[in-house]
Amino acid sequence: MNRLQALLNDSLIGTKHVENAAVIDIKERKVHTSTFGFNVPPEDALNLISAFSKNLLQVRKGGLCFKDKYYKCVRADKHSIYLQNPDGGLIVVKTKIFILVATYRVGMYPSVCVEAVEKL
């Protein structure tokens, strides 16, 4: 396990609010690391990068498809997107070099999940 993966596990998964997480390298346009068993397909990684670079207004209006599930946009700005569906939620945060994506289940506190991901 690399240091970044350990940080995801300790800071996010360890909170018990976040279910899975992955870090996408924007420049390399691929997943850099993820929590155990969380596979982000390449097309979904590219879709998340695109959401920030040119489609943020579209995501706000129409939501986003991730891992074959549709998510409705609850909040979006130039650094974060917060989405939900009946099964749970998706939080996406952008830094200068990475995009961090995290999922959580229904029954978790969305605000705590968003805060944890944004702080990381």
Summary of the structure (lengths in Angstrom):
residues: 120
radius of gyration: 12.9
end to end distance: 18.0
largest distance: 38.1
contacts: 376
relative contact order: 0.20
helix: 34%
strand: 36%
